[in-house]
Amino acid sequence: MSSQLEGAVAAIAEQIALEQGVELYWLEVRTSGPRWQVTVYIERDGGVTIDDCERVSRALEEPLDALIEHSYELEVSSPGMDRPLYTRRHYELAVGKPIEVHLHSAEGPTVLVGWLQGLSDEELWLEDASGVQVPIPFAAVRSAQVVESRFL
């Protein structure tokens, strides 16, 4: 699979999502042998419904069939409450929410959990359980995700 194809799928998915009144959150294109899996995550204010997912899926079928020459499985979904954070926009939408941050560390796995208070171009600010605001450089972040379900 080429990154060029993945970029073309993302461009189509982004346009169709907007036409259907939702926003493309993230896209995954995976292969396992001859089998392809295209997963499109969408969101909108107030949350995504099953009808939103169905509309986007149906609108994607024809353009993706024309683009992807192999058989593939298409899934359209919400990223969920405990969603991964990949882009700056994702972090901006998560301000004020609890997040879990996995850091690159020479000493081994390091995980921080706290409330995302804000961000700049270079770092995010996490308030830990003791109320201390901890600056974390984006360069040190291996992965991050919202963890709201832990606080329900």
Secondary structure, 3 states (H helix, E strand, C coil): CCHHHHHHHHHHHHHHHHHCCCEEEEEEEEEECCEEEEEEEEECCCCCCHHHHHHHHHHHHHHHHHHCCCCEEEEEECCCCCCECCCHHHHHHHCCCEEEEEECCCCCCEEEEEEEEEECCCEEEEECCCCCEEEEEHHHEEEEEECHHHHC
